[in-house]
C-alpha cells in the first residue's frame, strides 16, 4: 500500500531540534487530551503541529500531508512520496511510521491523496471505521482543504468525524525549557534583524532594498545562531500607508519627513519571536509623538499584569485604561500566543489578549504583545515578544521601545 522508500540512511550530521524524550512527552500530553475528549484518533494537518510532535520540517505543506495520531501507540506520517523520503531526515519517527503516496495522485481532478491516505491508515489500524468511533481532524488548519475533508469522511465509513478545536495548539501553549531556549535564540535574531532594519532605512533607498537587508539578517542569524525563514515576510507600511497594518513593500523610495512601521520576526528552528517598531525619518509630527508616549504608558501598565494568575482580559484592560487617559481607544487584540510558526501565520491560534478572554496566564506561555494604532493616514506600531515567568514577563529582545527618530 505504501510507496517504498529504499536505500535511505540518515546521515550522522543530521540533528533534530529536540530529543526523543521531548517528543515523547509531547505525544503523551496530546494523547491524554484525546482520551479526555473520547477520541480514537487525531488527523493532524497543521505543519506546526506536525513539527511539534515529530520534528518533520519541509516546504511540503502545499500538497496534502498529515500525521495520524492514534489514542495509543505512535503517530504515522503520510506525505507525497518525494517528501516522505525527507521525513526520514527530520522526523523523530521510525521507517515503518512514514508513508509516501504515489506521485500519480498529485493534482488530480478525479481523486485526492486523502483517499489513499485514509485507506492506508485504516488498513494499518490507525483510523477506526463505522459508527461508535470518533476521529478528530484539524478542520480550521490552513492547508486542510474541503476536498481533503470529504475524502477523509468518506473513507471512515460512518465513524464520527469531529473538529479537533485546536487540540494540539492548546497543548503547545505552555513551553518546555527546551522550547523557551529556542524562543530566546529567536529573540536574539529578531533583535539583530530589527537593528539592521533601523540602520537600513534612509532617505533615497528603495523599500525592496531595505527588506533585502532585513531578510539577509533574518537568515544569516547572529554569532553562529542560524536564522530560519519566517512565517510572515517583513512588513513595511510607510507614510500614509502606515495607517494600515499588514502591508509589505514596494520599490518606492523612502523620503525625509515620513514614518515607517517595521514588523518582522527572528526565527530559530521554526520558533518565532516577532518584533515591531516605528521609525521617523526626520522630526515627527506632534500627533505621532503623543501617540507613542500614550502607548508606552499603556505598555508599562500591561506588563505589570502579564504574570501568572492574571487573565488575558486583565492584561488588555490595563492597557485600555491607560491609553483612554489620552483619548485613545483600541478595539483589536493587543497580543497573542507564539511559538512554532509556518506560513501564513506565526501565531498559535489560541490565546488572544483581548477584552473578555478569561484564559489564565501560566509560567512558560509566550506572547507577541503588539500595540498597533492605525489611524487611517498615519500609524504607530510597537511590539515585544515575551515569556511569562514566575516573576513576570521576560523580554526576548533588547531594542529600545518608543518612537525611533533618524535625523
DOVO-728279 format. One record per residue: residue in three letters; z, y, x of N, C-alpha, C in turn. Coordinates in steps of 0.05 Angstrom, whole numbers, plus 5000, padded with zeros to 4 digits. Last residue first. Layout:
! residues N
alaZYXZYXZYX...
END
This chain:
! residues 407
unk524262315353523162575355521162595379unk526461855306525061885332523662155332unk532061605275530361835277529061845305unk534461145229533661185256531561415257unk539961125185537261215189536661255219unk544260545188543560815181540660875187unk546260155247545460195219544660485214unk544059865309545460085294544360115266unk544259175314542459405314543859635298unk546158645323547658885332545659115336unk546958085278545358255296547158495304unk550357825246548757655264546957815283unk557057985229554258075232552857895252unk561357655186560557675215557557755216unk566157835137563357795145562957825175unk572757515141570757705131568057655141unk575857115162576857395164574957605153unk573056655156575656665144576856955144unk566256885143568256755159570956785145unk559656885126562256925115564256755131unk554657225162556056975157558857045146unk548857625149551757595153552657315147unk543858095163544457815159547357755167unk542958715131544358565151544358275144unk538859315120539959045113541358925137unk535759865087537259755109538459495101unk531260345065531960065065533560005091unk528560825022530360775044531260485042unk522661195003524560975001526260965026unk518161544958519561514984521661294980unk515961544909514361654930515661644957unk519961124886517261204877515561294899unk524560954912524661194895521961294886unk528660454928525760514926525460724904unk533160244970532960454949530160544948unk536159654990533659804988533759994964unk539859295023540459535008537959705008unk541558635030539358825033539659055013unk544458145063545258375047543158595051unk543457505065541957745073542757965054unk548857055082547357235063545657435078unk552056425082550556635097548956795077unk558256075083555956175069554656395086unk562755985113560355835120557955915104unk567656045063567156045092564655875098unk565156275000566556085017565856125046unk565356634938564556614966566356424981unk563756414874565956484892565056444921unk559556664824559856484847561956584866unk558657004782561456924787561656714809unk554857554770554857294784557657224792unk554958064748555457834731555457564744unk550558374793552358414770552558154754unk549558004854548758174832550858194811unk547457664902549657854900548758064879unk545657004886544857284889547257464885unk545156344908546856564902545456834906unk539156084911541656004899543256254891unk534656124944534356104915536855984901unk534656234998535255964990535055914960unk529256625027531756595011532156315003unk524356665049526556585067529256565052unk518056435024520556575020522656485040unk513456115018513056405020515756565018unk514755885084513256055066513255945038unk521655695092518855635095517255825077unk528255685120526155825105523355725112unk535255585119532555485125530555625108unk538456155101538755925118536055825127unk541856565051539656505071540456255087unk543056874988543756675009541256615026unk542557584979542057314971542657124994unk543358264953543358054973542957774962unk543458594911543858714938544058504959unk538858624855540958504871541158634898unk537259254821536558994833538958884849unk539259744807539359534787538859264800unk542960254830541160044840541359804821unk543860964832544160704819542260514832unk547261574851545161374855545861114839unk550961984854548961994833546761794835unk554961884888552762054898550462074878unk558061514864559261774870557261974880unk554861074864554961224839556261504844unk555860834912553360994910553361164885unk560860594899560660794920558060964917unk559760224858561760444854561360664874unk556159874882555260034860557160274856unk559359604920557059774929556259964907unk562859334885563859514906561659704916unk559459014855560859234842561959434862unk557858624892555858804881557259054869unk562758364900561358484923559358694913unk563758174849565658374861564358514885unk559657804842559758044824561558254837unk560957404877558557564883558557824866unk568157424888565757334874563357514882unk572557214940571357414924568957304910unk573756774972575356814948574257034930unk571857045035572556815019574356884995unk568157675030570057495043570757265024unk566258235020564657995027566457815043unk569058705013569258504992567958234999unk567659015056570558955051570958735031unk562359075047563158895069566158835067unk562159445007561559175000562458975022unk563559915036565259815014564759525007unk559459975072562159935082563959815061unk555160055035555259815052558059765063unk556560555014556560314997556660065012unk555860865059558560845047558760605029unk550460795066552260705087555060675076unk548461035020548160745023550060635045unk549561575033550761445010550661145012unk546261645078549161675081550661535057unk541161565056542161385078545161405080unk540961995020540861725010541961525031unk541062425056543162395036543262115026unk536162345084538762335098541062295079unk532562405041532762145055535362125071unk533462935026533962725006534062445020unk531863225072534663215064535262985045unk527062895114527763075092530663025084unk527762815186527462705159528062915138unk524162995244526363065226525962965198unk520462405268521062695266523262745247unk519561885235518162005258518362305256unk524761475216523361725211522161825236unk525960815193525460995216523961245207unk530360325169528560545163528360735186unk530859605171531659875179529560075170unk532958935162531259155154532559415165unk532558235173533658485182531758715173unk534257525169532657765162534158025169unk534356975201536257205200534557455194unk533256285187532356565186534756765186unk531355685216533555845205532956135209unk527355415243526955465215529255615202unk528755475297528855215285528955235254unk529656145285530055935305530455675291unk527456795273527456525264527856335288unk528557445248528657265271528956985261unk524457835205526557625209526257505237unk523758475173522758255189524958045190unk521959105152523458865145522158625159unk522159795155521459555170523159325161unk519460385129521560175127520459925140unk518161025156517260745151519660575148unk516261705145518261495149517061225143unk512962255177513262055157515261845165unk512562615220513562715195513862515173unk506562365250509162505252509962605225unk503561745229503562035232506362145235unk499861155245502361285239502161585245unk493660945217495061055239497661185230unk491960325185492560605183494160705207unk490859805177490059915203490460225204unk496959565146494059615146493359705174unk502059125119501059325138498059355134unk505759015064505558915092504559135110unk510859115015508159165025508059095055unk516059044996514358814999511458875006unk517559624955518159414974515859214976unk515960314954515460054942516059834962unk516460764983517860754957517460494943unk512960745024515660655029517460655004unk508260995010508560715002511360595008unk508761495033509161475004509561184995unk510761215094510061455079510661425050unk510060505091510160745106509460985089unk512259835096511460055079511960325092unk511959325127511959585139510959805120unk514158675143513458865122513859145133unk512158065175513458325176512358515154unk511757495129510757665151512257925152unk516356985116515057225106514157385130unk518156575148517156505121515656745108unk516056645217517756705194516456615167unk515656165270514256335251516056395227unk520656255322519056085304517656275285unk522756325392522556405364520656215348unk527256065441524556075429524656155400unk530956335487531256245460528656275445unk530056565537529856275535530256165507unk530857115521532456985542532456675539unk527957075458529557235476531057065495unk521457025427524356995427525657165448unk516056975416517056925444520056895445unk515957105361515056845371516156775399unk517857625356518957415339518357135350unk514557895392517457875397518657655380unk509657835365509957725392512957695399unk510758125319510257835317510457705345unk511158645340513458515326513158215326unk506058745359508358745378510758605366unk503358715311502658525332504958515352unk505359165285506158905275505458685296unk502659555315505659545315506559275307unk497459445301498259415329501359405332unk497559575247496959305255497759255284unk498460135247500559945236500059665246unk496560475306495860345282498160155273unk499461085332499060795333498360675306unk500461615320497861545332497361245335unk507361605332505061745320502561665335unk510260945336509761215348507461345333unk513760385342512860575321512760855334unk516060085382513160075379512160295360unk521660125378520260225402517260255399unk522359855330523060135332521760265357unk520459335345519159485324519759785327unk524259195384521459215391519959385371unk528759175352528659375374525859405384unk527158735320527459005309527459225330unk526958315357524558395343524758675331unk532358295374530158345393527658445380unk534658155325535458405338533258485358unk532357655317531857875298532458145310unk534657375359531757415359531057635340unk539957375341539257505367536257555369unk539457085293540257365293539557505319unk538156575312536156725297536857025296unk543256465333540956485350538756635337unk546156445285546856645306544556685326unk543656015261543456275249544156495269unk545155595294542355655291541955935280unk550755605285549655655312546755735310unk550855445233551755715239550755795267unk549254915239547455105225548255385231unk553854705264551254695278549254885265unk557854785225557954935251555254935265unk554154835161555754695181555954855207unk554455275106553155195131555155055149unk553655215039555655245060554555125085unk548655095013549855365012551855415034unk546254605007545754755032547355005034unk547354484954548754334975548554475002unk543554814931546454874927548154724947unk538854554946539254834954542254904952unk539354064920539754074949540154364958unk538654244865540954084874541454114904unk535454574832536054644859538454504870unk534754264785536354504784537254584812unk531553824778533853794797535654044797unk529653644713529653844734532053804752unk527652954699529153204694528953394718unk525052424666524552604689525752874683unk526751784647527152064642526752224667unk521651284645524151384656524351684651unk516351194627518551214607521251294618unk513451134677513250944654515650954635unk512551394723515251304718515551134692unk507351584722507951344738510751234734unk507752044691506251814681506951554696unk510652374726511752304700510352054689unk507052434769509652304773510752214746unk502952704743502452444756505052294760unk505453174727504352994706503852714718unk506753394778508853324758507853124738unk501653484799503553304812505753214793unk499853864763498453604765500253404779unk503454294774503454154748502053884748unk505954214842504054314822504454174795unk510254454886510054224867508454314844unk511354874919509054704926508854454909unk515955154903513355294904510955104907unk520054844853519254874881516454984882unk521854734803521355014809520555054838unk522854184802520754294784520154584789unk524253704837524553994842522354144827unk526853184795524753294813525153594815unk530552594780530352894782528152964801unk530852074735529752164761529552464760unk534351584702534051874705533151944733unk533351054656533651154684533051454684unk532350934603535050884614535550984642unk525650654603527850804591530550734603unk521850604666522750514640525150674630unk523550554736521650604713522950514688unk526050854796526250674773524250744752unk523950884863523951014837524150814815unk524550504903525750764906525950924880unk521950024906524550034892525950294895unk516850014923518949994944521749994932unk514050124877513849864889515949804910unk515350664871516250474851516150194863unk512550864914515450894913516650704893unk507250754899508350634924511450644923unk506651054852506250764852507550634876unk507551574874509351454853509151154852unk503251624910506051644919507951514899unk498751574876499251384897502151384906unk499752034845499351774832499951554852unk499852444881502452354869502152104853unk494452554894496052394912498752294900unk490252444836492052624850493752444869unk483552464808486152334813487852524830unk479052764802479452544783482052394788unk478353154840478753244813479553014794unk481753164902480153004884480553104855unk484553304951482753484936480753334919unk485352684980485752964984483653124968unk484452144980485852254956486152564958unk482351975027480451995004481752114980unk486551905062485152155062483252195038unk492151565033489451565044488151845042unk498951735051496951665031494151705043unk503951455092501651635090499651555070unk510851435099508551315086506351525084unk516851235129514751435130512151315120unk520550845137521151045117519051265115unk519250515178518850405151519450605129unk520750825223517850785216517450685188unk526351245203525151015216522250975208unk527651935213527051715196525851485212unk528052505224530152315231529952075211unk521752775244523652695223525652485233unk518152875286520153085278522252985259unk514852445297515852615319518152795311unk513552225249514952055268516052215292unk510552625225513352595217514852415236unk505452555244507052765256509952745248unk503752165208504052095236505752305250unk503452455161505552245163505952165192unk498952745169501452875171503852685173unk494952375160494952505185497552655190unk496352205106496552025129496652165156unk500652625069497952565077498052405103unk506952315053505252545061502452445066unk513552155040510752105032509152345038unk519551875065517652105065514852005058unk525651655037522951585047521151825044unk532751595051530351715038527751625051unk537051005045535751225059533451335045unk542250864995540250795015538851045027unk542651104928543850944950541650864969unk539351414900542151484899543751314919unk533551584941534951414921537951484921unk529052074949531852014957533051844935unk522952214976524252074953527051984963unk519552784992521652595002522852474977unk512552944993515252944981517052744997unk506353294983508153135000510953134987unk499853554976502253434964503753264984unk498654105022497753865008500253724996unk501554495044499354585027498054345013unk505254305079506054335052503854435033unk504554275132503154075116503654105087unk506354455184504954625165503254435148unk512754125193509854155198508654345177unk518253755200517354035203514454045212unk523953395183521053405183520053685182unk529453365181528353495204525253505204unk531853135135530652955155529753095181unk534353505101535253225100534153055123unk531753995114534653975114535653685116unk526353875105527353935132530353895134unk526453835050525653605066526553635095unk528054355039529854145032529053885047unk523454635055526054705067528054485062unk519354435023519454365051522054435065unk520654134962521054384976521254315006unk520753634939518153744947518354014961unk523953054925524253304939521553404948unk526552694874523952744887524053034898unk531752244869531052524870528452554886unk534751754825533151834848532552134846unk538551704786537851464800536251534826unk544052114768541252094775540751834791unk548952344750547952084739544952064743unk551352754776549452824755548152574742unk554452474813555752644793553952704770unk550252264844551952084829553452234807unk548352734867546552574850548252384832unk552652864899551953034876550052894857unk552252444935554752474919554152644895unk547352554958547552314941550152324925unk548753024987546653024966546952794947unk552552835022553253045003551253054980unk549652445051551952365035552652575014unk545852785077544952585057547252495039unk549253055112547753205091546953015069unk550952645145552952785129551552945106unk546052505169547452305152549552445134unk544952955200543252885178544552685159unk549252915236548953155219547253085195unk548152435262550652465247550452695227unk543352545289543252365266545852385249unk543353265303544052995309543752815284unk537753715299540553645294540953345300unk532453795316534254025316537253955312unk530053315363530353405336532553615335unk525353305416528153315408528353435380unk520952985457521353085430524253075423unk520952735505521153025506521453145478unk520052205496522852285501523152585503unk515452115442515952195469518852265473unk514651555402515851825403516551885432unk508651235395511151235408512251515411unk504050885356505451135360508151095373unk500750465339500550555367502150815373unk499550655271499750465293499650605319unk500650675206500850845229501450665253unk496850515146498350445170498450665191unk498350725082496350745104497850705130unk501350255039501650485056499550495078unk500049765016500050005000500050255017
END
